[in-house]
Amino acid sequence: MSAKSSPETARPAEPSVDLASFQQAVSDCLIRHRSVLDVMSKFQETGARVNRAVAKAVTSCGCVQVDAGRQTVPANISYWEMKEHMETHVKGEMCEHCREVLEQEIGRNLYYLTALCDLFGLRLERVLQEEQKRIATLGVFNLT
């Protein structure tokens, strides 16, 4: 795989997910952990598992490395050019096994995020649409 191609471009196209159908499926399956307290704690736990999957890719497998340091940005560039100078600190590409584990953990995290939306009567699709509008409106000023 070339340095410019991303893992997503290397894979065959998959059908898109209908968010309303996904939320309905989550709602149908959400039986044992239906309490908002259960859902919140499972959401937090799955977030930690996402972090752990990345850490294991670095420390156990070694397919990726983290080479972190202070971000340095030339003084004479515009705010709009900063992205070109900012580092992710990630070196290498995840192997297929680590990628599958990370995808699975992110999927579980999305499950509990969707469950939280469902419990409060929020439509995940609408939440994403509103966030997309904020990003489009505020652009780089939507600093998080």
Residue, then its C-alpha position, 0 to 999 in steps of 0.5 A: m500500500s502506498a504512503k498516500s493511500s488510506p486503509e479505507t481506499a484499499r478496501p472494497a466499498e461497503p453499503s452505507v449504514d442507515l442511522a435510523s435502522f441502526q438506532q432501531a436495532v440498538s433499541d431492540c437489542l438493549i434489554r439487559h443494560r437498559s438503565v441509563l446508569d448501565v448505558m453511561s457506564k458501558f459507554q465509558e467502558t467501551g471508550a476505555r477499550v478503544n483507548r486500550a486497543v490503540a495502546k495494545a497496537v503500540t505496546s504489544c503488537g508494535c505495528v504502530q508507534v507513537d512518536a510524540g513531542r511538542q508541536t512546532v509551528p513556524a511563526n510566519i504562517s497563517y492559521w489556515e496553514m497550521k494543519e500542514h504543520m501539525e503532527t498526529h504523532v502516529k508512525g506506521e500503519m495498523c496491522e489487519h488484526c489491530r485494525e479489526v480490534l479497533e473497529q470492533e471496539i469503536g463499534r461497541n462504543l457507537y452502540y452505547l452512544t446510540a443507546l444513550c441517544d435512544l434512552f433520551g429520545l434523541r435521534l442519532e441521525r439528527v445529532l450528527q446532522e446538527e454537529q455537521k452544521r456546527i462544523a460547517t458553520l464554524g469551520v476551524f473555529n469549532l475548536t474542541 
